[in-house]
Every structure is written in structure tokens, then in C-alpha cells.
Amino acid sequence: MIVIPARLGSTRFPNKILCDIFGLPMFIASAENAAKVDDVLIAVDDEKTFKIAKEYGFKAVMTNQNHQSGTDRINEAVQNHGLKDDEIIINLQADEPFFECENLAKFKEFATKAILKNGAFMASCFKLVDKDSAQNPNLVKVVLDECSNALYFSRSLIPYPREKCETFRGHIGIYAYSVKTLREFCSYQTSYLENIEKLEQLRALTNGKKIAMMKIKTKSVGIDTAADLEKALNLFKDRSKF
């Protein structure tokens, strides 16, 4: 199942999930894309978004407005659906309407194997970016161990290039967990590093958990600001590109 946490009150870009994406509210465009791969549930925190989701025919559930992270919101959404502990839940952000279906399907396959067969606690993915792109604090960077598990995520430039380094790993904010590991994740207290960086995945690393990382090639643009939205709309104005 793909669950989309649709929080209306974004601090950097208020109400961004309602922005128009070629005739659709952004979170609905993300959901319609995801629905080509798996069942979709939208976890909302506002009556307005709940009503919109229903109008477009999506399953939606109202969640607490005070959740600290999208993962906490998703956990509330799935706990009352009677899912088995080994069911894989994919967390797709509401601001990823251009994430390719092919990559989403590949990620689902990767995550299922990594979590159910290889013992990973969570799974996520990354793309290679150049140094100029990596300087942007809105683009989270990740460094990996030799087995492609995450060592750390940061808004800062990591690794710091004391030696020549032209390529960095840009994190893509899509996650997967089993129902069981999702519940465990949400039982942990928010960590010091999570609060400092404002990155929820650091809660898992702080508790010694393994996050398996998948490398992908994508043209998708995560939308954190109005400028990101303008860039994405210009890039994908020919809808055949995604």
C-alpha cells in the first residue's frame, strides 16, 4: 500500500499541496500517479483536503494535526486498517507529483526484498547530484556504507570535500517500512539529531536501525518552495515527460 501524508500547514510553502499541477491539486496529482502502482491511502489533517480526496475517489483518513513527522501520520492512518505486520507500506510525499511510476514500482520491489528478506528496518532511495545542487540545504544528502545502507543524512554538504568530490548523493524523500517496523519507528522518541536537522529518518539511525538505499535515475523535482514549483511546471509542461 502507498500512503501519502498530506499535511496542509507546510511552514516553508503554505498550502503547497493544493497548488495546481496541470489542473489537479498537487497531492491528488501525486496520488493519481501512485495509483498506477499500488493501492493508495491519503492521510490528511484538514477537512478541506479530506473532502478533496473523496471528490477524486481516493481513500482518505483524518489524522492528528500535531504529528511531528509524516511517518507518525502514516502510522496513525494504517493502524486501523487491519493490515498484517509484514505488509509493506510506502510513504510517498504529497509534493512528489512527478515521481516516475517506473521508479515507484522498482522501489516497491527493492523495499520488499530489503525489509522482508534482508532484514532492513526501512528503505529509501537517492540520486546522484553535482556539487552545485548539493549546496542547496533543501536537498538532503546521504552518505552510505559499503553495503548501500545509510550512514547519515544531512542538509549540509556531506561528505565534506577535503579531497576532490564532484558527485554527491541526493536523498529522495520516499520511504518504505513493514507495518511492524513502522509501528516500532513511531514508538521511539524524536531524537536530538532529528530535531536539529528536521529529518525524521535520523530517528531510525539514532536507534541503530538499518536503512537500505536504492540508487535511481529520476527527473522528479521535490517541491519545497514556490521557485521549485515554477521549475517543475516548466520542466514537465509537456505531460508526456512523466
C-alpha positions as CSV (number, residue, x, y, z in Angstrom):
1,M,0.0,0.0,0.0
2,I,1.1,3.5,-0.8
3,V,0.3,6.1,1.9
4,I,0.6,9.8,1.1
5,P,0.8,12.1,4.2
6,A,-1.0,15.3,3.1
7,R,-0.3,17.9,5.7
8,L,-1.8,21.3,4.8
9,G,0.2,23.5,7.0
10,S,3.6,23.5,5.4
11,T,5.9,26.1,7.0
12,R,8.1,26.9,4.0
13,F,5.4,26.9,1.4
14,P,1.9,27.3,3.0
15,N,-0.9,25.2,1.4
16,K,1.6,23.9,-1.3
17,I,-0.2,20.5,-1.6
18,L,-3.2,22.4,-3.0
19,C,-1.1,24.1,-5.7
20,D,-2.3,23.4,-9.3
21,I,-0.5,20.7,-11.2
22,F,-1.9,20.8,-14.7
23,G,-5.5,21.0,-13.4
24,L,-5.1,18.9,-10.2
25,P,-4.3,19.8,-6.6
26,M,-0.7,18.7,-6.1
27,F,-1.5,15.9,-3.6
28,I,-4.1,14.5,-5.9
29,A,-1.6,14.5,-8.8
30,S,0.8,12.6,-6.6
31,A,-2.0,10.1,-5.6
32,E,-3.1,9.6,-9.2
33,N,0.4,8.8,-10.2
34,A,0.9,6.4,-7.3
35,A,-2.4,4.6,-8.0
36,K,-0.8,3.2,-11.2
37,V,1.5,1.1,-9.0
38,D,-0.5,0.2,-5.8
39,D,-3.5,0.9,-3.6
40,V,-3.4,4.5,-2.3
41,L,-4.5,5.9,1.1
42,I,-4.2,9.6,1.8
43,A,-3.5,10.6,5.4
44,V,-4.9,14.2,5.8
45,D,-5.0,16.6,8.7
46,D,-7.7,19.0,7.4
47,E,-11.4,18.7,6.4
48,K,-10.7,20.6,3.2
49,T,-8.1,18.1,1.9
50,F,-10.2,15.2,3.2
51,K,-13.2,16.4,1.1
52,I,-11.0,16.9,-2.0
53,A,-9.5,13.4,-1.7
54,K,-13.0,12.0,-1.5
55,E,-14.2,14.0,-4.5
56,Y,-11.4,12.5,-6.6
57,G,-12.3,9.0,-5.5
58,F,-9.4,8.3,-3.1
59,K,-9.5,6.6,0.3
60,A,-8.6,9.1,2.9
61,V,-8.3,9.2,6.7
62,M,-8.2,12.1,9.0
63,T,-5.2,12.2,11.3
64,N,-4.0,14.4,14.2
65,Q,-2.7,17.8,13.2
66,N,0.1,17.7,15.8
67,H,2.2,14.8,14.4
68,Q,5.9,15.7,14.3
69,S,6.6,13.8,11.0
70,G,4.9,12.3,8.0
71,T,5.8,8.8,9.3
72,D,3.9,9.4,12.5
73,R,0.9,10.5,10.5
74,I,1.1,7.4,8.3
75,N,1.3,5.1,11.3
76,E,-1.9,6.5,12.7
77,A,-3.5,6.1,9.2
78,V,-2.6,2.4,8.8
79,Q,-3.2,1.1,12.3
80,N,-6.9,0.9,11.9
81,H,-6.8,-0.9,8.6
82,G,-6.3,-4.4,9.9
83,L,-3.1,-4.9,7.9
84,K,-0.7,-7.7,8.6
85,D,2.7,-6.9,10.3
86,D,4.6,-7.9,7.1
87,E,2.6,-5.7,4.8
88,I,4.9,-3.2,3.1
89,I,3.9,0.5,3.4
90,I,5.4,3.0,1.0
91,N,5.5,6.6,2.2
92,L,5.2,8.9,-0.9
93,Q,5.3,12.6,-0.2
94,A,2.4,14.7,-1.4
95,D,4.8,17.1,-3.1
96,E,6.2,14.4,-5.5
97,P,3.7,14.6,-8.3
98,F,6.4,13.9,-10.9
99,F,8.0,10.8,-9.4
100,E,8.0,8.3,-12.2
101,C,5.7,5.2,-11.9
102,E,8.6,3.0,-13.2
103,N,10.8,4.1,-10.3
104,L,8.0,3.7,-7.8
105,A,7.4,0.1,-9.0
106,K,11.1,-0.6,-8.8
107,F,11.3,0.8,-5.3
108,K,8.4,-1.3,-4.1
109,E,10.2,-4.4,-5.3
110,F,13.5,-3.3,-3.8
111,A,12.0,-2.4,-0.5
112,T,10.0,-5.6,-0.2
113,K,13.2,-7.7,-0.6
114,A,15.3,-5.4,1.6
115,I,12.9,-5.4,4.5
116,L,11.3,-8.9,4.4
117,K,14.3,-10.9,3.2
118,N,17.5,-8.9,4.1
119,G,16.5,-7.5,7.5
120,A,16.5,-3.8,6.8
121,F,14.4,-1.7,9.1
122,M,13.4,0.8,6.4
123,A,14.2,1.5,2.7
124,S,14.6,4.7,0.8
125,C,16.4,6.0,-2.3
126,F,18.8,8.5,-3.7
127,K,20.1,10.1,-7.0
128,L,23.5,11.4,-7.9
129,V,23.8,15.2,-8.0
130,D,26.5,17.6,-8.8
131,K,28.3,19.8,-6.2
132,D,26.3,22.9,-7.1
133,S,23.0,21.1,-6.5
134,A,24.3,19.6,-3.3
135,Q,25.0,23.0,-1.8
136,N,21.2,23.6,-1.5
137,P,20.1,22.8,2.1
138,N,16.6,21.9,0.8
139,L,18.2,18.9,-1.0
140,V,19.1,16.4,1.7
141,K,22.3,14.5,1.2
142,V,23.1,10.9,2.3
143,V,26.3,9.0,2.8
144,L,26.4,5.2,2.6
145,D,28.3,2.3,3.9
146,E,29.8,-0.4,1.6
147,C,26.5,-2.3,1.6
148,S,24.5,0.8,0.4
149,N,22.9,1.3,3.8
150,A,22.6,4.9,5.0
151,L,25.2,6.2,7.5
152,Y,23.9,9.7,7.8
153,F,21.6,12.3,6.2
154,S,22.1,16.0,6.3
155,R,21.1,19.3,4.8
156,S,24.8,20.2,5.0
157,L,27.2,19.2,2.3
158,I,28.3,15.6,3.1
159,P,30.8,14.2,2.7
160,Y,32.8,17.4,3.2
161,P,35.2,17.6,0.1
162,R,38.7,17.8,1.6
163,E,39.6,15.9,-1.5
164,K,38.1,16.3,-4.9
165,C,34.5,15.3,-4.9
166,E,32.2,16.2,-7.8
167,T,29.3,13.8,-7.2
168,F,27.0,13.6,-4.2
169,R,24.0,11.5,-3.3
170,G,20.8,13.5,-3.1
171,H,18.1,11.8,-0.9
172,I,14.7,11.3,-2.4
173,G,12.0,11.5,0.3
174,I,10.3,8.2,-0.3
175,Y,10.4,5.5,2.3
176,A,9.2,2.0,2.9
177,Y,8.6,0.0,6.1
178,S,6.6,-3.0,7.1
179,V,3.6,-2.3,9.3
180,K,5.6,-3.8,12.2
181,T,8.7,-1.6,11.7
182,L,6.6,1.4,11.1
183,R,4.9,0.9,14.4
184,E,8.4,0.4,16.1
185,F,9.7,3.6,14.5
186,C,6.9,5.6,15.9
187,S,7.4,4.2,19.4
188,Y,10.8,5.9,19.6
189,Q,11.2,9.4,21.0
190,T,12.2,12.1,18.5
191,S,16.0,12.2,18.6
192,Y,18.4,15.1,19.1
193,L,19.7,14.8,15.5
194,E,16.2,14.6,14.1
195,N,15.2,17.8,15.9
196,I,18.4,19.6,14.8
197,E,18.3,18.7,11.1
198,K,14.5,18.4,10.9
199,L,14.9,15.0,9.2
200,E,12.7,12.2,10.6
201,Q,14.9,9.4,9.1
202,L,17.6,10.2,11.6
203,R,15.3,8.8,14.3
204,A,15.9,5.3,12.9
205,L,19.7,5.8,12.6
206,T,19.9,7.2,16.1
207,N,18.3,3.9,17.3
208,G,20.8,1.8,15.4
209,K,18.4,0.7,12.6
210,K,19.4,-0.1,9.1
211,I,18.0,2.0,6.2
212,A,18.6,0.3,2.8
213,M,19.2,2.8,0.0
214,M,18.4,2.3,-3.7
215,K,20.0,4.3,-6.4
216,I,17.7,5.6,-9.1
217,K,17.8,8.0,-12.0
218,T,14.9,10.4,-11.9
219,K,13.8,13.8,-13.3
220,S,11.4,14.3,-10.5
221,V,11.5,17.6,-8.6
222,G,10.6,17.7,-4.9
223,I,8.7,20.9,-4.3
224,D,9.7,22.8,-1.2
225,T,9.3,26.4,-2.4
226,A,7.4,28.4,-4.9
227,A,10.5,28.5,-7.1
228,D,10.7,24.7,-7.1
229,L,7.0,24.6,-8.3
230,E,7.8,27.0,-11.1
231,K,10.8,25.0,-12.1
232,A,8.8,21.7,-12.1
233,L,5.9,23.1,-14.1
234,N,8.3,24.4,-16.7
235,L,10.2,21.1,-16.8
236,F,7.1,19.0,-17.2
237,K,4.9,21.3,-19.2
238,D,4.9,18.5,-21.8
239,R,2.9,16.0,-19.8
240,S,4.4,13.1,-21.9
241,K,7.6,13.6,-20.0
242,F,6.2,11.9,-16.8
